[in-house]
Amino acid sequence: AQSVSQHNHHVILSEAASLELGCNYSYGGTVNLFWYVQYPGQHLQLLLKYFSGDPLVKGIKGFEAEFIKSKFSFNLRKPSVQWSDTAEYFCAVTTGNTGNQFYFGTGTSLTVIP
Amino acid sequence: NAGVTQTPKFQVLKTGQSMTLQCAQDMNHEYMSWYRQDPGMGLRLIHYSVGAGITDQGEVPNGYNVSRSTTEDFPLRLLSAAPSQTSVYFCASSYGAGGYEQYFGPGTRLTVT
């Protein structure tokens, strides 16, 4: 089975600080990569996704992620976080030969202090 | 569009009881799936379906059963509930598998005592 690792389990930042959340996956072939966000009490929503092309992907609410194939990574970034970004963030991957199955990371809980 | 709906929102079961979690979508999506979310473990795929009449197992299928008789509905059955099945269950749908965005329901919080 594929695996997705999110090494930051809980991140606490002050407003206006920069954010980078790590995501690594284990599959060496073609991948589709996603970041989902779960705000408190809400269901998961898509932040951004990568299929092919430009490895720097821009999503909603000022988030972006960079696909680095050589590092098997898809880190999420935001230059200046807001209190409303407090949420849980999940990285997910589907691969060329397991395209019917999404593999999610364990999630990173982000708390932004006003 | 209502999107993906799930019922019930909360449920408490005793060990050994059975129940069905309902999931419906009104987006004409072919692909539907069930996940469980546990603290520190993220979301794990239980079962999925690529279309009416077609289902397959995900990562953690034991103790769960699914069927897909219509495009809209994808119920998840717990055959004999166990405390280890205490979790939050999410249903999701998308146009297809692979690179398509999944749309998630609001979740069902299940406690098995």
Interface residues (C-beta under 8 A of the other chain):
Chain A: A1 V4 Q6 H9 N32 F34 Q42 H43 L44 Q45 L46 K49 F51 F90 A92 T94 G99 N100 Q101 F102 Y103 F104 G105 T106 G107
Chain B: Y31 S33 Y35 G40 M41 G42 L43 R44 L45 Y48 V50 D56 G58 E59 F90 A92 A97 G98 G99 E101 Q102 F104 G105 P106 G107
